[in-house]
Every structure is written in C-alpha cells, then in structure tokens.
C-alpha cells in the first residue's frame, strides 16, 4: 500500500532543514523502489516549509518506522507528520 507522509517543519527551522538536506536526500534514495515520490512544500517566498514523501509500505506501522528513520525526523525538524494511506489513480507510471 502507498502512504503519503505529510510533514510540516517547525517554525524557524529552515537552517536545520538545509543543514540536514544531503542526509535526507541520501536516505530517500536508499529507499529504492519503495520511494514513489518526494519533494518539499514551499511558502510564497520559495522557502521550504515541509515535505511530501510517498512510500510503499506493508502497513501503517512500517510507514511510521520509515518516517522515524528520516534524518529530518531524527534532528527534530518536523512540527508534525501525518501518515495517510494513498491511492495513486492518475498518472501512476506503474499502472498501464
């Protein structure tokens, strides 16, 4: 099943995000085929304010475990992380 991790940064934490970004990107790449999509949320000024990460996991507990291993989560960047099952209907490259 696919899960959307909807992550909101703590206010004023942009530098923490920037300092940890390389480790975060390496972590995401390490998920291999289990990572379906990822990218930052932006504010109106173009600053990163959170993350959307779509992963494949067997269940919610596995998705939570993956979310907790993210370097951003480990350094306390996020104010909140919402984990929601997600059905990729339109433009899913894995469905013909």
MOQUI-V924040 format. One record per pair of residues at least 12 apart in sequence whose ideal C-beta (glycine too) atoms are under 10 Angstrom apart, sorted by the first residue. I is the first residue (numbers start at 1). GAP is how many residues later the second one is. If there is no record, write none. Layout:
<<I;GAP> <I;GAP>>
This chain:
<<1;54> <1;55> <1;56> <1;57> <1;58> <1;59> <1;61> <1;62> <1;84> <1;85> <1;86> <2;32> <2;34> <2;35> <2;52> <2;53> <2;54> <2;55> <2;61> <2;82> <2;83> <2;84> <2;85> <2;86> <2;90> <3;33> <3;50> <3;51> <3;52> <3;53> <3;54> <3;56> <3;57> <3;59> <3;60> <3;61> <3;63> <3;64> <3;80> <3;81> <3;82> <3;83> <4;32> <4;33> <4;48> <4;49> <4;50> <4;51> <4;59> <4;78> <4;79> <4;80> <4;81> <4;82> <4;84> <5;33> <5;46> <5;47> <5;48> <5;49> <5;50> <5;52> <5;58> <5;59> <5;61> <5;62> <5;65> <5;68> <5;73> <5;76> <5;77> <5;78> <5;79> <5;81> <6;35> <6;44> <6;45> <6;46> <6;47> <6;48> <6;72> <6;74> <6;75> <6;76> <6;77> <6;78> <6;80> <7;33> <7;34> <7;42> <7;43> <7;44> <7;45> <7;46> <7;60> <7;63> <7;65> <7;66> <7;70> <7;71> <7;72> <7;73> <7;74> <7;75> <7;76> <8;33> <8;41> <8;42> <8;43> <8;69> <8;70> <8;71> <8;72> <8;73> <8;74> <9;31> <9;32> <9;34> <9;38> <9;39> <9;40> <9;41> <9;42> <9;63> <9;68> <9;69> <9;70> <9;71> <10;39> <10;40> <10;66> <10;67> <10;68> <10;69> <10;70> <11;38> <11;68> <13;35> <13;36> <13;37> <13;59> <13;62> <13;63> <13;64> <13;65> <13;66> <14;29> <14;33> <14;34> <14;35> <14;63> <16;56> <16;59> <16;60> <16;61> <16;62> <17;23> <17;30> <17;31> <17;32> <17;33> <17;34> <17;55> <17;58> <17;60> <17;61> <18;29> <18;30> <19;56> <19;58> <20;50> <20;51> <20;52> <20;53> <20;54> <20;55> <20;56> <20;57> <21;19> <21;27> <21;50> <21;51> <22;49> <23;47> <23;48> <23;49> <23;51> <23;52> <24;14> <24;16> <24;27> <24;29> <24;46> <24;47> <24;48> <24;49> <24;50> <24;51> <24;53> <25;13> <25;46> <26;45> <27;26> <27;39> <27;42> <27;43> <27;44> <27;45> <27;46> <27;47> <28;23> <28;25> <28;27> <28;42> <28;43> <28;44> <30;39> <31;22> <31;24> <31;25> <31;35> <31;38> <31;39> <32;24> <33;23> <33;61> <34;20> <34;21> <34;22> <34;23> <34;28> <34;32> <35;18> <35;19> <35;20> <35;21> <35;31> <36;17> <36;18> <36;19> <36;20> <36;50> <36;52> <36;56> <36;57> <36;58> <37;15> <37;16> <37;17> <37;18> <37;49> <37;51> <38;13> <38;14> <38;15> <38;16> <38;17> <39;12> <39;13> <39;14> <39;15> <40;12> <40;13> <49;30> <50;22> <50;27> <50;28> <50;29> <50;30> <50;31> <51;16> <51;19> <51;21> <51;22> <51;26> <51;27> <51;30> <53;13> <53;14> <53;17> <53;19> <53;28> <53;30> <54;32> <54;34> <55;12> <55;28> <55;31> <56;38> <57;26> <57;28> <59;26> <60;23> <60;24> <60;25> <61;22> <63;20> <63;21> <63;22> <64;17> <64;19> <66;17> <67;14> <67;15> <67;16> <68;13>>
